Amino acid sequence: MISASHNPYYDNGIKLINSNGEKMDEETILLVEDYIDGKLRLFGQEWKELPYAHKDAIGCTVDYVAGRNRYMGYLISLGVYSFKGMKVGLDCANGSSWNMAKSVFEALGAKCYVINNEPNGLNINNNAGSTHIEGLQKYVVDNGLDVGFAYDGDADRCLCVDELGNVITGDHILYIYGKYMKERGKLDNNTVVTTVMSNFGLYKALDELGIGYAKTAVGDKYVYEYMQQNGCRIGGEQSGHIIFSKYASTGDGILTSLKMMEVMMARKQKMSQLCEGLNIYPQVLQNVRVADKAEALAMENWNKNSAEALQALNDVRARVGLPARATADKETFLEYVRHERKVELAGEGFRYWDLRRWRLAEKVIDGQNVHGVKISKQSDGSFTYEQVDADGGHKRIFYDRYYRFAIPLSERSNNSLCTNNDGWI
């Protein structure tokens, strides 16, 4: 699937789906990335190119033009109640749900009010959909709608807006449908699967209902993996990725909205009433800046399992033919990681920009000779390490003004209001 998901159009990427209709496992995805990067060390040997398939193993492409109609028919078949008399708002994010969500809801009897359903290839998620739900909130209130549903660009997320204009998050959805399944004896293993991002209020509400819960890493694929391994029926994320494993193997926004409608019709209650019993606590997502993200992640892995962390480090070294590091204590492992990071940044040309960003360049670079290490593999398989001068004996210069770019003379000549940055006058 080519998709920018909930992002702007220029962030298009590729989602890989396996033969079971599930997101590809991480191990296979890493092998694909290695292949794209030209790294073909697989199954204990180096490959110049992956071998082609032969005979019965040769695949084919299929133009699945009937897929859209079959998908819509499947969703409609899941409707167990008529939506007749319900006024439903749909925000399609100018994305993939633009011509399907309305058709499905209207087939089930709802009167639809649709916004952001005119994609042009550039306006996907642009002030629209689940990541900009304030537009739907106002639309629901202004038009006196019973409920609203906002999808993201590829419609695997769904957030709701109740009749009062309040946002109903993925945590609310897990609470509402988990409770609904529990009441009907349909909640297998009596477990709702969440991620570590879910609100404390959800767990407290589930405790009061006698419903168990599991926490996974952030990402709907981790939620699904846990559900598959433990036979759970519902799970998801606060962002609106909700998985109903009986009906789909991934998050499906339109399916989620239909399930919310089902609960409203079955209980004959408004969305705001279905949320009673759930109190969302104040929650802050704080990004913590660290000097070196790779180092911080490596130490996190070390604290979880030191043997696996060291093996992961040695796997990276093995890719380029370097010998494995010996068993280490925590401090020695940290030195190993710092060394690898320094080599990686130098090789990719990024270390200079890191030093600029941290405003350490004048301390680390100015007045210094930069040296490198030349690694040579010997005929007996061993390695020699030779320190070499990278600057031909010259000392590097980095003044404070280098943190600010000089504005070209041509720009200043064309714009009388434009002045140069401090230090470049």
RODRENFI-861074 format. One line per field, with one value per residue (C-alpha): x, y, z; residue number from 1; residue in three letters. Coordinates in Angstrom, 1 decimal, decimal comma. Each point is the difference from the previous one (the first is absolute). Layout:
N
x	c(X;...)
y	c(Y;...)
z	c(Z;...)
n	c(NUM;...)
res	c(ALA;...)
***
This chain:
425
x	c(0,0;1,3;-1,1;0,8;-2,4;-0,8;2,8;0,2;0,1;3,8;0,6;-1,2;1,5;-0,6;-1,8;0,8;-2,9;0,6;-2,1;-2,3;-0,9;2,0;2,8;3,3;2,0;2,9;2,7;-1,0;-0,4;3,6;1,2;-1,8;1,6;3,4;-0,6;-0,9;3,2;2,0;0,7;-0,5;1,6;-2,7;0,0;3,7;1,3;0,3;-2,2;0,7;-3,7;-2,9;-0,8;-3,0;-3,0;-0,4;-2,8;-3,0;1,6;-0,4;-2,7;-2,3;-1,7;-3,8;-2,1;-2,6;-2,6;-2,8;1,7;-1,7;-3,5;0,7;1,5;-3,1;-2,3;1,8;-0,3;-3,7;-0,5;1,3;-2,9;-2,4;-2,2;-1,5;1,4;-3,2;-0,7;3,6;1,9;3,6;3,0;2,9;3,5;1,8;3,3;0,1;1,3;-0,9;-3,4;-1,3;-2,4;-0,6;-1,0;-3,0;-1,2;0,3;-1,9;-2,7;-0,5;-0,7;-2,6;2,0;-0,4;3,6;1,7;3,5;3,0;3,5;-1,0;1,5;3,6;2,3;3,2;1,3;-2,6;0,0;0,0;0,3;-1,9;-2,3;-0,7;0,8;3,2;-2,0;-3,2;-1,0;-1,6;-2,4;-0,7;-1,4;-1,8;-1,8;-1,2;-0,9;-2,1;-1,6;1,4;-0,4;3,7;3,0;2,9;3,4;2,4;3,6;1,5;0,1;-3,1;1,6;-0,8;-3,3;-0,8;-3,5;-1,8;-3,1;-3,2;1,5;3,1;2,3;2,9;-0,3;3,5;1,2;0,0;-3,7;-0,7;1,8;-2,0;-3,4;0,5;1,9;-2,9;-2,5;1,7;0,4;-3,8;-0,8;2,6;2,0;3,3;2,3;2,6;-1,8;2,9;0,2;3,4;1,4;3,4;2,2;-1,5;-3,5;-1,5;0,0;-3,7;-0,6;1,7;-1,9;-3,3;0,8;0,9;-3,4;-1,6;2,1;1,7;3,7;2,4;3,4;2,5;2,2;2,5;-1,4;-1,1;-3,1;2,1;1,2;-3,6;-0,9;2,9;-1,1;-3,6;1,0;2,3;-2,5;-3,4;-1,3;-2,9;0,5;3,0;1,3;1,7;-1,1;0,5;-2,9;1,6;-2,5;0,2;-3,0;1,8;-3,2;-0,6;3,4;3,8;0,8;-1,5;-3,0;-1,6;-3,2;-0,5;0,7;-2,6;-2,6;0,7;-0,5;-3,3;-0,9;0,4;-2,0;-2,9;0,2;0,0;-2,2;2,3;1,9;3,8;0,5;-2,1;2,0;3,1;-1,4;2,2;3,2;1,9;3,0;2,8;2,3;2,8;3,1;2,2;3,5;2,8;3,3;3,0;3,1;3,6;0,0;-3,2;1,8;2,0;-3,1;-1,8;3,0;0,2;-3,8;0,6;2,9;-2,1;-2,6;2,3;3,8;0,7;-2,5;1,3;3,6;-1,1;-1,9;3,2;2,0;-2,5;0,5;3,8;-0,3;-1,8;3,2;2,3;1,3;0,8;-2,5;0,4;0,8;-2,3;-0,3;-1,2;-2,4;2,7;2,0;-3,1;-0,7;3,5;-0,6;-3,2;1,6;2,8;-2,4;-2,2;3,1;1,0;-3,5;-0,5;3,4;-0,7;-3,4;1,2;-2,5;2,3;0,9;-3,7;-0,7;2,8;-1,5;-3,4;1,4;2,1;3,1;1,8;2,4;1,1;0,4;1,1;1,7;3,8;0,0;1,5;-2,5;1,3;-1,6;0,7;0,9;-1,2;1,8;-0,8;3,0;0,5;-0,5;-3,4;1,2;-0,3;2,5;-1,0;2,1;-0,5;0,1;-0,2;-3,2;1,0;3,6;1,4;-2,2;-2,1;-3,7;-1,8;-3,4;-1,0;-3,2;-1,5;0,1;-3,1;-1,9;0,0;1,1;-2,8;1,2;0,7;-2,4;-2,8;0,9;0,1;-3,5;-1,5;0,9;-1,6;2,3;3,1;2,8;0,3;2,2;3,6;-0,4;-0,4)
y	c(0,0;3,4;2,3;3,1;-1,2;3,1;2,1;2,6;-1,3;0,4;-2,6;-2,9;-3,3;-3,7;-2,4;-3,7;-2,5;-3,7;-2,8;-0,1;3,7;1,0;2,6;-1,6;-1,2;2,3;-2,6;-0,3;3,8;0,4;-2,5;2,1;3,2;-1,7;-1,1;3,6;1,2;-2,5;-2,2;-3,6;-2,1;-2,7;-3,6;0,2;1,2;3,2;0,3;2,2;-0,1;-1,9;-3,1;0,2;-2,3;-3,0;-2,1;-0,3;2,5;2,9;2,4;2,4;3,3;0,3;3,0;-0,4;2,4;-1,8;0,5;3,3;-1,3;-3,3;1,9;2,3;-2,9;-1,7;3,0;0,4;-3,7;0,7;2,4;-1,6;3,2;2,5;3,5;1,6;3,4;0,4;3,1;-0,9;2,3;-1,5;1,7;-2,0;1,9;0,3;-3,5;-3,6;0,0;2,9;-2,0;-3,0;1,1;1,9;-2,8;-2,6;2,2;1,0;-3,7;-0,6;2,8;3,0;3,6;1,0;3,4;-0,3;2,3;-0,2;-2,5;1,7;-1,4;1,6;-1,8;2,9;0,7;-3,3;0,6;3,7;1,6;-3,0;-3,4;-1,6;2,1;3,2;-1,0;3,5;0,6;-3,0;1,1;3,3;-1,6;-2,5;2,7;2,6;-2,6;-1,7;-3,4;-3,1;-1,1;0,6;-2,2;1,2;-2,2;0,6;-0,1;-3,8;-0,4;-2,5;2,4;1,3;2,6;1,0;3,1;-0,2;2,0;2,7;0,4;-1,9;-2,1;-3,7;-1,5;-3,5;-0,5;0,9;-2,5;-2,8;0,7;0,2;-3,1;-2,0;0,6;-0,9;-3,3;-0,8;0,5;-2,4;-2,6;0,6;1,3;-3,0;-0,3;3,0;2,2;3,3;0,6;3,5;1,7;1,8;3,3;-0,7;2,2;-1,1;0,7;-2,8;-2,5;1,2;-0,3;-3,5;-1,0;1,1;-2,1;-3,0;0,0;-0,9;1,8;-0,4;2,7;-0,2;2,3;2,8;-1,1;-1,9;-2,9;-0,7;0,1;-2,5;-2,3;-0,2;-0,6;-2,8;-1,6;0,2;-0,4;3,5;1,5;3,8;2,3;3,3;3,3;3,4;1,4;-2,0;-3,1;-2,6;-3,6;-2,3;-3,3;-1,9;2,2;1,4;-0,5;3,7;3,2;1,1;3,4;-0,7;-3,3;1,8;2,6;-2,7;-1,8;3,3;0,4;-3,5;0,7;3,2;-1,8;-3,0;2,0;2,7;2,6;3,0;-0,1;2,2;-2,3;-3,0;1,7;0,3;-1,9;1,0;3,0;1,0;1,3;2,9;-1,5;1,6;-1,5;1,4;-0,6;-0,3;1,4;-2,1;0,7;-3,2;-1,9;-3,1;-0,1;0,4;-2,8;-2,3;0,5;-0,6;-3,3;-0,8;0,5;-2,3;-2,8;0,6;-3,1;0,9;3,6;-1,2;-2,4;2,8;2,1;-2,9;-0,7;3,5;-0,5;-3,3;1,7;1,8;-2,8;1,4;-2,4;-0,5;1,9;-2,1;-0,3;3,4;1,6;3,0;2,7;-1,9;-0,6;3,7;0,8;-2,6;1,8;3,4;-1,2;-1,6;3,2;2,1;-2,1;-0,1;3,7;0,7;-2,4;1,5;3,6;0,7;0,5;3,6;1,0;-1,7;2,1;3,1;-0,8;-0,6;3,2;-2,1;0,5;2,8;-2,2;-3,2;1,2;3,4;-0,2;-3,8;-2,4;-2,7;-3,5;-3,2;-3,7;-2,0;-3,6;-2,6;-3,7;-2,2;-3,2;-2,1;1,6;2,3;3,8;2,8;3,5;3,0;3,6;2,4;3,9;1,0;3,7;-0,2;1,6;3,1;1,0;0,4;3,3;0,6;3,4;0,8;1,8;-3,3;-1,1;2,6;0,0;3,0;1,6;0,2;3,5;-0,6;-0,5;3,1;2,0;-1,1;0,7;3,2;-1,3;-3,0;0,4;-2,5;-2,2;1,1;-0,7;0,2;3,7)
z	c(0,0;-1,0;2,8;2,0;2,7;2,1;-1,4;-2,9;-3,5;-0,4;2,8;-2,1;1,0;-0,6;2,3;-0,6;0,4;0,3;-1,6;3,0;-0,5;3,1;0,3;-0,8;3,0;1,1;-0,8;-3,7;-0,3;1,3;-2,6;-2,7;1,2;0,0;-3,6;-1,0;1,7;-1,9;3,0;-1,0;2,7;0,5;1,1;0,9;-3,3;-2,2;-3,0;-3,0;-0,9;1,3;-2,2;-2,3;0,6;-2,4;-1,3;2,4;2,4;-2,5;1,2;-1,9;0,4;0,3;-1,0;2,8;-1,4;1,8;3,4;0,8;-0,5;1,9;2,9;0,2;-0,3;2,9;2,2;-0,8;0,9;3,5;0,7;2,4;0,6;-2,3;0,3;-1,3;1,6;1,1;-1,2;-0,3;-0,8;-1,9;-0,4;-2,7;0,3;-3,8;0,1;-0,9;1,7;-2,1;-2,2;2,2;3,5;-1,1;-2,2;2,8;2,5;-2,5;-0,8;3,7;0,0;1,5;-1,2;-0,7;0,3;-1,5;0,0;-1,4;-2,7;-3,1;-0,2;-2,6;0,9;2,0;2,7;1,8;3,8;-0,7;3,0;-0,3;1,5;3,3;0,5;-0,4;1,6;1,1;-3,4;0,5;3,6;-1,3;-2,9;2,3;2,4;-2,8;-1,8;3,0;-0,9;2,1;-0,4;-2,1;-1,1;-1,2;-1,9;-0,9;-3,6;-0,4;2,3;2,4;2,8;1,3;2,7;0,8;1,0;2,2;-0,4;2,4;-2,1;2,3;-1,4;0,6;-0,2;-0,5;3,8;0,1;-2,9;1,8;3,2;-1,8;-2,2;2,7;2,4;-2,8;-0,6;3,7;0,5;-2,8;1,0;-3,2;1,6;-0,5;2,8;1,6;-1,3;-1,8;-1,6;0,3;-0,5;2,6;-1,3;1,2;2,7;3,7;0,1;-2,5;2,3;3,0;-1,9;-1,2;3,5;1,2;-2,7;0,9;-3,4;-0,3;-2,3;-1,6;-0,9;-3,1;-1,7;-2,0;-3,5;-1,1;-1,4;3,6;1,2;-2,7;0,7;3,7;-1,0;-2,3;2,5;2,8;-1,7;0,8;-1,9;0,3;0,4;-1,2;0,5;1,4;-3,5;-1,4;-1,4;1,2;-0,9;0,1;-0,6;-0,9;-3,0;-1,0;0,5;0,0;1,2;-2,2;0,6;-1,8;1,8;3,3;-0,7;-0,8;3,2;2,0;-1,8;0,9;3,7;-0,2;-1,8;2,3;3,2;-1,4;1,5;-1,3;-0,3;3,0;2,1;-1,0;1,4;3,5;2,4;-1,7;1,4;-2,1;2,2;-1,1;-2,1;-1,5;-2,7;0,6;-2,5;2,0;-1,8;0,5;-1,2;-2,1;-0,8;-1,2;3,2;2,2;-1,9;0,3;3,7;0,3;-1,8;2,3;3,1;-1,4;-1,1;-0,1;-2,1;-2,7;-0,1;-0,5;-2,7;-1,8;0,1;-1,4;-2,7;-1,3;0,0;-1,7;-3,0;-0,9;1,0;3,3;2,9;2,8;3,3;3,0;3,0;1,7;3,2;-0,3;-0,2;-2,6;-2,1;0,1;-1,3;-2,8;-1,0;0,1;-2,2;-2,5;-0,1;-0,6;-3,0;-1,3;0,1;-1,5;-2,8;-0,7;0,3;2,8;3,1;-1,1;0,0;3,3;1,5;-1,5;1,4;3,4;-0,2;0,8;-3,4;1,1;3,0;-1,9;-3,5;0,3;0,1;-0,3;-2,4;-1,0;-0,2;-1,3;0,2;-3,1;0,5;-2,1;-0,2;0,0;-2,0;3,2;0,6;2,8;-0,1;0,4;1,1;-1,1;1,1;-2,9;-0,2;-1,7;-0,5;-1,3;3,1;-0,1;3,1;-0,5;0,7;1,4;1,1;2,0;-3,0;-1,9;2,0;-2,1;-3,8;-1,9;-2,2;-3,6;-1,4;-2,8;2,5;1,9;-3,2;-1,0;3,4;1,8;3,3;0,0;2,2;0,6;3,0;3,0;-0,7;-3,8;-0,4)
n	c(1;2;3;4;5;6;7;8;9;10;11;12;13;14;15;16;17;18;19;20;21;22;23;24;25;26;27;28;29;30;31;32;33;34;35;36;37;38;39;40;41;42;43;44;45;46;47;48;49;50;51;52;53;54;55;56;57;58;59;60;61;62;63;64;65;66;67;68;69;70;71;72;73;74;75;76;77;78;79;80;81;82;83;84;85;86;87;88;89;90;91;92;93;94;95;96;97;98;99;100;101;102;103;104;105;106;107;108;109;110;111;112;113;114;115;116;117;118;119;120;121;122;123;124;125;126;127;128;129;130;131;132;133;134;135;136;137;138;139;140;141;142;143;144;145;146;147;148;149;150;151;152;153;154;155;156;157;158;159;160;161;162;163;164;165;166;167;168;169;170;171;172;173;174;175;176;177;178;179;180;181;182;183;184;185;186;187;188;189;190;191;192;193;194;195;196;197;198;199;200;201;202;203;204;205;206;207;208;209;210;211;212;213;214;215;216;217;218;219;220;221;222;223;224;225;226;227;228;229;230;231;232;233;234;235;236;237;238;239;240;241;242;243;244;245;246;247;248;249;250;251;252;253;254;255;256;257;258;259;260;261;262;263;264;265;266;267;268;269;270;271;272;273;274;275;276;277;278;279;280;281;282;283;284;285;286;287;288;289;290;291;292;293;294;295;296;297;298;299;300;301;302;303;304;305;306;307;308;309;310;311;312;313;314;315;316;317;318;319;320;321;322;323;324;325;326;327;328;329;330;331;332;333;334;335;336;337;338;339;340;341;342;343;344;345;346;347;348;349;350;351;352;353;354;355;356;357;358;359;360;361;362;363;364;365;366;367;368;369;370;371;372;373;374;375;376;377;378;379;380;381;382;383;384;385;386;387;388;389;390;391;392;393;394;395;396;397;398;399;400;401;402;403;404;405;406;407;408;409;410;411;412;413;414;415;416;417;418;419;420;421;422;423;424;425)
res	c(MET;ILE;SER;ALA;SER;HIS;ASN;PRO;TYR;TYR;ASP;ASN;GLY;ILE;LYS;LEU;ILE;ASN;SER;ASN;GLY;GLU;LYS;MET;ASP;GLU;GLU;THR;ILE;LEU;LEU;VAL;GLU;ASP;TYR;ILE;ASP;GLY;LYS;LEU;ARG;LEU;PHE;GLY;GLN;GLU;TRP;LYS;GLU;LEU;PRO;TYR;ALA;HIS;LYS;ASP;ALA;ILE;GLY;CYS;THR;VAL;ASP;TYR;VAL;ALA;GLY;ARG;ASN;ARG;TYR;MET;GLY;TYR;LEU;ILE;SER;LEU;GLY;VAL;TYR;SER;PHE;LYS;GLY;MET;LYS;VAL;GLY;LEU;ASP;CYS;ALA;ASN;GLY;SER;SER;TRP;ASN;MET;ALA;LYS;SER;VAL;PHE;GLU;ALA;LEU;GLY;ALA;LYS;CYS;TYR;VAL;ILE;ASN;ASN;GLU;PRO;ASN;GLY;LEU;ASN;ILE;ASN;ASN;ASN;ALA;GLY;SER;THR;HIS;ILE;GLU;GLY;LEU;GLN;LYS;TYR;VAL;VAL;ASP;ASN;GLY;LEU;ASP;VAL;GLY;PHE;ALA;TYR;ASP;GLY;ASP;ALA;ASP;ARG;CYS;LEU;CYS;VAL;ASP;GLU;LEU;GLY;ASN;VAL;ILE;THR;GLY;ASP;HIS;ILE;LEU;TYR;ILE;TYR;GLY;LYS;TYR;MET;LYS;GLU;ARG;GLY;LYS;LEU;ASP;ASN;ASN;THR;VAL;VAL;THR;THR;VAL;MET;SER;ASN;PHE;GLY;LEU;TYR;LYS;ALA;LEU;ASP;GLU;LEU;GLY;ILE;GLY;TYR;ALA;LYS;THR;ALA;VAL;GLY;ASP;LYS;TYR;VAL;TYR;GLU;TYR;MET;GLN;GLN;ASN;GLY;CYS;ARG;ILE;GLY;GLY;GLU;GLN;SER;GLY;HIS;ILE;ILE;PHE;SER;LYS;TYR;ALA;SER;THR;GLY;ASP;GLY;ILE;LEU;THR;SER;LEU;LYS;MET;MET;GLU;VAL;MET;MET;ALA;ARG;LYS;GLN;LYS;MET;SER;GLN;LEU;CYS;GLU;GLY;LEU;ASN;ILE;TYR;PRO;GLN;VAL;LEU;GLN;ASN;VAL;ARG;VAL;ALA;ASP;LYS;ALA;GLU;ALA;LEU;ALA;MET;GLU;ASN;TRP;ASN;LYS;ASN;SER;ALA;GLU;ALA;LEU;GLN;ALA;LEU;ASN;ASP;VAL;ARG;ALA;ARG;VAL;GLY;LEU;PRO;ALA;ARG;ALA;THR;ALA;ASP;LYS;GLU;THR;PHE;LEU;GLU;TYR;VAL;ARG;HIS;GLU;ARG;LYS;VAL;GLU;LEU;ALA;GLY;GLU;GLY;PHE;ARG;TYR;TRP;ASP;LEU;ARG;ARG;TRP;ARG;LEU;ALA;GLU;LYS;VAL;ILE;ASP;GLY;GLN;ASN;VAL;HIS;GLY;VAL;LYS;ILE;SER;LYS;GLN;SER;ASP;GLY;SER;PHE;THR;TYR;GLU;GLN;VAL;ASP;ALA;ASP;GLY;GLY;HIS;LYS;ARG;ILE;PHE;TYR;ASP;ARG;TYR;TYR;ARG;PHE;ALA;ILE;PRO;LEU;SER;GLU;ARG;SER;ASN;ASN;SER;LEU;CYS;THR;ASN;ASN;ASP;GLY;TRP;ILE)
***
